[in-house]
Amino acid sequence: MCVIFLCQCGQFDCTHTNFPLYKPDIISTVEFNHTGELLATGDKGGRVVIFQREPEGKTEPFSQGEYNVYSTFQSHEPEFDYLKSLEIEEKINKIRWLPQQNAAHFLLSTNDKTIKLWKVSERDKRPEGYNLKDEEGRIKDISTVTSLQVPVLMPMDLMVEVSPRRVFANAHTYHVNSISVNSDCETYLSADDLRINLWHLGITDRSFNIVDIKPANMEDLTEVITAAEFHPFHCNLFVYSSSKGTLRLCDMREQALCDKHSKLFEEPEDPSARSFFSEIISSVSDVKFSHSGRYLLTRDYLTAKVWDLNMENKPLETYQVHDYLRSKLCSLYENDCIFDKFECAWNGSDSVIMTGAYNNFFRMFDRNTKRDVTLEASRESSKPRAVLKPRRVCAAGSKRRKDDISVDSLDFSKKILHTAWHPAENIIAIAATNNLYIFQDKLNSEMH
């Protein structure tokens, strides 16, 4: 397993996007499109920033093209529900790209309540020679028009236009935590704490409820939905995770309301390891299908797990992300860090998984060699071509090597919650509070 990553294009922080440095700039989601040529980030201020990969430089033919700011737009605004006296944050919870069908790109973005479909297109020509308008755009007197001319398209500076195409609202009582585009390219799902809805991309005024776990009496509520995703190529299958640590695979061909799952993935709890924090740390914060569609990757507070769709009783692989925190669960509970929701990602060949940790660390696990590495996204590593050095955290009281970091020295305010991996190449995007780091491997194919 190659662990040498270098910073490809430095660090995208607020100063690069002309945003003032304040809390709304904290990145809340990161997502590559299906080709990896575009990368979208959403933040707590409701803004979406799209980065585009530049062509490979002629002077360095073996170097990857850098990602530069392509477009920035305000996706959501703060709202207020007067009936419930509830403030609705503008924070972008998720972004999902639609497969590209033509020259334009489309993406879905959502906050807690409202999902929006955006069209991103380019314009590098403008029409000139109107019959009824003069050069400044004013309407001519029709009586002065004595001849007809054919308007022509003239070159102009490239302009990226972002326009809203659909607004999907008023379908969720609780906070939306997931959206996922179906492989049929016509429908998508949105999930909140208790329900999952199925939408058609062309219809905004209605959706179909396909999962509803709300009990008749809310006092009987024992779990909530934490994440949901469609299968990458079987349009009838989707999976959703729960706060109890379970995964439910549902088949929409079986019945309209998928309250009864097709498969239940659950690992039996070890009674000897049970503690006050067991239920909290077993909650699944993210679930991702592998590119092949054969496996599921999940992340709970301390571990990342790979499940085989053909084996429901236990995970195929379990990776300890930061097991050294077990002794600190009490203090993590007191400062609310134990409720942090870490995401996870597959590489293009499903051979390596990635997820975040504290102190701006992120972890990679090679499924073939079973080797793992801890890397850090920091300002020191944000210089172009800077090489990432493996880091190691040692438990309190254990013997430390020169560059080791004690678990007592970790900064829990610095956390990598959102990560994304290029769908085909070894390029990764890491969101660290208000900073976006993009890294690539030193040799383009060493980690495949």
C-alpha positions in Angstrom: 0.0 0.0 0.0 1.4 3.4 -1.0 1.0 6.0 1.8 2.8 8.8 0.1 0.3 11.5 -0.7 1.3 15.0 -1.7 -0.7 18.2 -1.7 -1.8 18.8 -5.2 -3.1 22.3 -5.2 -2.6 23.5 -1.7 -5.5 24.6 0.5 -8.8 26.1 -0.4 -9.9 28.2 2.5 -12.2 31.2 2.8 -9.5 33.6 1.5 -9.5 31.7 -1.8 -13.2 32.1 -2.3 -13.5 35.7 -1.0 -15.5 34.7 2.1 -14.9 36.4 5.4 -13.6 34.0 8.1 -16.6 33.2 10.3 -18.6 30.2 11.3 -20.8 29.8 8.2 -17.6 29.0 6.2 -17.3 25.6 7.9 -17.5 23.0 5.2 -20.4 20.6 5.7 -20.2 18.3 2.7 -17.8 17.3 -0.1 -18.7 15.5 -3.3 -16.9 14.6 -6.6 -19.0 14.3 -9.7 -19.2 11.0 -11.6 -16.1 11.8 -13.8 -14.1 13.5 -11.0 -13.6 16.6 -13.1 -15.7 18.7 -10.7 -15.7 18.8 -7.0 -18.5 20.5 -5.0 -18.4 21.7 -1.4 -21.3 23.0 0.7 -20.9 25.0 3.9 -22.9 26.1 7.0 -23.6 29.4 5.3 -25.7 27.8 2.6 -23.1 28.3 -0.1 -21.9 25.8 -2.7 -18.4 26.2 -4.2 -17.6 24.1 -7.3 -14.0 23.4 -8.2 -12.9 22.3 -11.7 -9.9 20.2 -12.6 -7.6 22.0 -15.0 -6.1 20.2 -18.0 -2.7 18.6 -17.4 0.2 21.1 -17.8 2.3 20.8 -20.9 5.5 21.5 -18.9 4.7 18.6 -16.6 2.9 16.0 -18.7 2.9 13.5 -15.8 1.4 15.8 -13.3 -2.3 15.9 -12.5 -4.3 19.0 -13.3 -5.1 21.2 -10.4 -8.6 22.0 -9.1 -9.5 25.7 -9.2 -12.6 27.6 -8.3 -15.2 27.1 -11.1 -18.3 28.7 -9.6 -19.7 29.9 -6.3 -23.4 30.4 -5.6 -25.8 30.7 -2.7 -27.9 27.5 -2.5 -30.0 28.0 0.6 -31.0 30.9 2.8 -32.0 30.9 6.5 -35.8 30.4 6.9 -38.3 30.5 9.8 -41.2 28.2 10.2 -43.9 30.4 11.8 -46.3 27.6 12.5 -43.7 25.7 14.6 -41.7 28.7 15.7 -38.6 26.9 14.3 -35.5 28.3 12.6 -34.4 26.4 9.5 -30.6 26.7 9.0 -29.2 27.4 5.6 -26.4 24.7 6.2 -25.9 22.4 3.3 -26.3 18.8 4.6 -25.6 16.9 1.4 -24.7 17.5 -2.3 -25.2 14.8 -4.9 -24.3 15.1 -8.6 -26.5 13.7 -11.4 -24.9 11.7 -14.1 -24.0 14.1 -17.0 -26.4 13.7 -20.0 -25.3 16.8 -22.0 -23.0 19.7 -21.8 -24.6 21.0 -18.6 -24.1 19.6 -15.1 -26.8 19.1 -12.6 -26.6 18.7 -8.8 -28.9 18.3 -5.8 -28.3 20.2 -2.6 -30.3 20.0 0.6 -30.5 21.7 4.0 -32.7 20.4 6.8 -35.9 20.8 4.9 -35.6 21.8 1.3 -33.9 20.0 -1.7 -32.9 22.0 -4.8 -31.9 20.9 -8.2 -29.3 23.2 -9.8 -28.1 23.5 -13.4 -24.5 24.4 -14.0 -23.7 25.5 -17.6 -21.1 27.4 -19.6 -21.6 30.3 -22.0 -18.8 31.5 -24.2 -20.8 33.1 -27.1 -23.3 35.9 -27.3 -25.8 36.7 -30.0 -25.4 40.0 -31.9 -27.3 41.6 -34.7 -30.9 41.7 -33.4 -33.5 43.2 -35.7 -35.6 44.8 -33.0 -32.8 45.8 -30.6 -29.9 48.2 -31.0 -26.4 47.5 -29.8 -27.2 48.7 -26.3 -30.2 46.4 -26.0 -32.9 49.1 -26.4 -36.0 48.3 -28.4 -36.0 49.9 -31.8 -38.9 51.8 -33.3 -40.5 49.2 -35.7 -41.0 51.8 -38.3 -37.3 52.3 -38.6 -36.6 48.7 -39.4 -36.2 48.5 -43.2 -34.3 45.2 -43.6 -33.9 41.9 -41.8 -30.7 40.4 -40.6 -29.7 37.1 -39.2 -28.3 37.3 -35.6 -24.8 35.8 -35.3 -23.0 34.3 -32.3 -19.8 36.1 -31.3 -17.1 34.8 -28.9 -17.1 36.2 -25.4 -15.3 35.5 -22.1 -16.3 32.2 -20.6 -19.1 32.6 -18.1 -20.4 29.9 -15.8 -24.1 30.2 -15.1 -25.8 28.4 -12.2 -29.6 28.4 -12.2 -32.2 26.7 -10.0 -34.4 24.2 -11.9 -36.5 22.5 -9.2 -37.3 23.1 -5.6 -38.5 20.0 -3.6 -40.0 21.3 -0.4 -42.6 20.5 2.3 -42.1 16.8 2.4 -40.0 16.3 5.6 -41.1 17.0 9.1 -37.7 16.1 10.5 -34.2 17.0 9.4 -33.0 15.6 6.0 -29.7 13.7 6.5 -29.3 12.0 3.2 -30.1 12.3 -0.5 -29.2 9.7 -3.1 -29.7 9.7 -6.9 -31.0 6.4 -8.4 -29.2 4.7 -11.2 -32.3 5.2 -13.4 -31.4 8.9 -13.5 -35.0 9.8 -13.0 -35.6 9.4 -9.3 -33.9 10.0 -6.0 -34.5 9.4 -2.3 -34.3 11.8 0.6 -34.2 10.6 4.2 -34.8 12.2 7.5 -34.8 10.8 11.1 -38.0 8.8 10.6 -39.0 8.6 7.0 -37.5 8.1 3.5 -39.2 9.6 0.5 -38.9 8.8 -3.2 -39.0 11.7 -5.7 -39.1 12.0 -9.4 -36.6 14.6 -10.6 -39.3 16.3 -12.8 -42.1 16.5 -10.2 -41.8 18.9 -7.2 -45.2 18.9 -5.7 -45.4 15.3 -4.5 -43.2 12.4 -3.3 -43.8 8.8 -2.3 -43.1 7.7 1.3 -41.2 4.4 1.0 -40.0 4.0 4.6 -41.8 5.2 7.7 -40.5 4.1 11.1 -42.4 6.6 13.2 -44.3 4.8 16.0 -47.9 5.6 16.9 -46.6 6.9 20.2 -43.4 8.8 20.1 -42.5 7.6 23.5 -42.0 4.1 21.9 -39.3 5.5 19.6 -36.2 3.4 19.9 -34.1 4.3 16.8 -33.8 6.8 14.0 -32.6 6.7 10.4 -29.1 8.1 10.1 -28.2 7.6 6.4 -29.6 6.1 3.2 -28.3 5.3 -0.3 -29.4 3.7 -3.5 -27.6 0.7 -5.0 -25.1 1.9 -7.7 -26.8 0.0 -10.6 -29.9 -1.9 -9.2 -32.5 0.8 -9.3 -34.9 -1.2 -7.0 -32.5 -1.6 -4.1 -31.5 0.9 -1.4 -30.0 0.6 2.1 -30.5 2.7 5.2 -28.7 2.7 8.5 -30.0 3.3 12.0 -28.8 4.7 15.4 -28.9 1.1 16.7 -26.0 0.2 14.4 -28.2 -1.9 12.0 -28.4 -1.8 8.2 -31.6 -2.6 6.3 -31.5 -3.5 2.6 -34.9 -2.8 0.9 -36.3 -3.9 -2.4 -38.9 -1.6 -3.9 -40.2 -4.4 -6.1 -41.6 -6.3 -3.1 -44.0 -3.6 -1.9 -44.7 0.1 -2.1 -44.0 0.8 1.6 -40.6 -0.8 2.4 -41.2 -1.0 6.2 -40.3 -4.7 5.9 -36.7 -5.0 4.8 -35.3 -7.7 2.6 -32.1 -8.1 4.6 -31.0 -7.0 8.0 -27.3 -6.5 8.7 -26.5 -6.6 12.4 -23.6 -7.6 14.5 -24.4 -9.3 17.8 -23.2 -7.2 20.8 -20.6 -8.6 23.1 -22.3 -8.5 26.6 -18.9 -8.3 28.3 -18.0 -5.1 26.4 -21.3 -3.3 27.0 -21.1 0.1 28.7 -23.2 3.3 29.2 -21.8 4.5 25.8 -22.4 1.3 23.8 -25.6 2.5 22.1 -24.1 5.9 21.2 -20.9 4.7 19.7 -22.7 1.9 17.7 -24.8 4.4 15.8 -24.0 4.3 12.1 -23.1 7.8 10.9 -22.5 6.9 7.2 -23.2 4.1 4.8 -21.8 3.7 1.2 -22.2 1.0 -1.4 -18.9 -0.1 -3.1 -18.5 0.8 -6.8 -19.1 -2.9 -7.6 -22.3 -3.0 -5.6 -21.2 -6.1 -3.7 -20.2 -4.5 -0.4 -21.4 -1.9 2.1 -19.0 0.4 4.0 -20.3 1.8 7.3 -18.8 4.1 9.9 -19.7 4.3 13.6 -17.9 6.3 16.2 -14.9 4.1 16.7 -14.8 1.7 13.7 -15.3 1.4 10.0 -16.9 -1.9 8.8 -17.2 -3.6 5.4 -20.3 -5.8 4.9 -20.9 -8.4 2.2 -24.4 -8.2 0.9 -24.6 -12.0 1.1 -23.6 -12.2 4.8 -26.0 -10.5 7.3 -24.8 -11.8 10.6 -21.5 -10.0 10.9 -19.3 -7.6 9.0 -16.7 -9.0 6.6 -14.0 -6.6 7.9 -13.8 -4.3 10.9 -11.2 -1.5 11.1 -10.4 0.3 14.3 -10.2 4.0 13.5 -9.2 5.4 16.8 -9.5 2.7 19.4 -7.3 4.7 21.8 -10.4 6.9 22.5 -12.2 4.2 24.4 -10.7 5.4 27.7 -11.9 8.9 27.0 -15.5 8.3 26.1 -16.7 10.0 29.3 -15.0 13.3 28.5 -16.0 13.0 24.9 -19.6 12.6 26.0 -19.3 15.7 28.2 -18.1 17.9 25.3 -20.6 16.3 22.8 -17.8 15.0 20.6 -19.2 11.5 21.0 -22.1 12.6 18.7 -19.8 13.6 15.8 -20.9 12.1 12.5 -17.9 10.9 10.5 -18.2 10.0 6.8 -16.4 7.3 4.9 -15.3 6.7 1.3 -14.1 4.0 -1.1 -11.3 4.4 -3.6 -12.1 3.7 -7.3 -11.2 0.0 -7.1 -12.9 -0.7 -3.7 -9.5 -1.9 -2.4 -8.9 1.0 0.1 -11.3 2.8 2.4 -10.9 6.2 4.0 -12.5 8.0 7.0 -11.7 10.9 9.3 -10.6 11.3 12.9 -9.6 14.0 15.3 -6.6 16.4 15.3 -7.2 16.8 11.5 -6.1 13.2 11.1 -7.7 10.9 8.5 -7.2 7.1 8.2 -6.8 4.8 5.2 -7.1 1.0 5.3 -5.9 -1.3 2.6 -8.3 -4.2 2.3 -5.9 -6.5 0.6 -2.7 -6.1 2.7 -4.6 -5.1 5.9 -2.1 -2.2 6.3 -3.4 1.1 7.6 -2.0 4.6 7.8 -2.8 7.8 9.6 -2.3 11.1 7.7 -2.8 14.7 8.7 -4.4 17.6 6.8 -2.6 20.7 8.1 -1.2 24.0 7.0 2.3 22.5 7.0 1.2 20.0 4.4 -0.7 22.5 2.3 2.3 23.7 0.3 2.3 22.5 -3.3 4.0 19.1 -3.7 4.4 18.7 0.1 4.6 15.0 1.0 2.3 13.7 3.8 4.1 11.8 6.5 2.4 9.0 8.4 1.4 9.9 11.9 0.9 7.7 15.0 -1.1 8.2 18.1 0.0 6.4 21.2 -2.2 5.7 24.3 -1.6 7.6 27.5 1.3 6.2 29.5 2.7 4.1 26.6 6.2 4.5 25.2 6.4 7.2 22.6 8.6 7.4 19.6 10.0 10.7 18.3 7.1 11.9 16.1 4.3 10.1 18.1 1.4 12.1 19.5 -0.1 11.3 22.8 -3.9 10.8 23.0 -3.9 13.4 25.7 -2.5 16.0 23.2 -5.2 15.5 20.5 -7.2 18.6 19.6 -10.9 17.5 19.5 -12.0 20.8 17.9 -10.1 19.8 14.8 -11.9 17.0 13.1 -12.2 15.5 9.6 -15.9 14.7 9.3 -16.2 15.0 5.5 -14.1 13.2 2.9 -14.4 12.3 -0.8 -12.4 10.1 -3.2 -12.1 10.6 -6.9 -14.2 7.9 -8.6 -11.3 6.7 -10.8 -8.0 8.1 -9.6 -6.1 8.5 -6.4 -7.2 12.0 -5.6 -8.8 12.8 -2.3 -10.6 15.8 -0.9 -10.5 16.5 2.8 -12.7 19.0 4.6 -11.1 20.4 7.8 -13.4 23.0 9.4 -13.2 25.9 6.9 -10.3 24.5 4.8 -10.5 22.2 1.8 -7.4 20.1 1.1 -6.9 18.1 -2.1 -4.2 15.5 -2.2 -3.0 13.0 -4.9 -0.7 10.1 -4.6 2.9 10.5 -5.7 2.6 7.9 -8.4 -0.7 7.9 -10.1 -1.5 4.2 -9.8 0.4 2.9 -6.8 -2.7 2.5 -4.6 -4.9 0.8 -7.2 
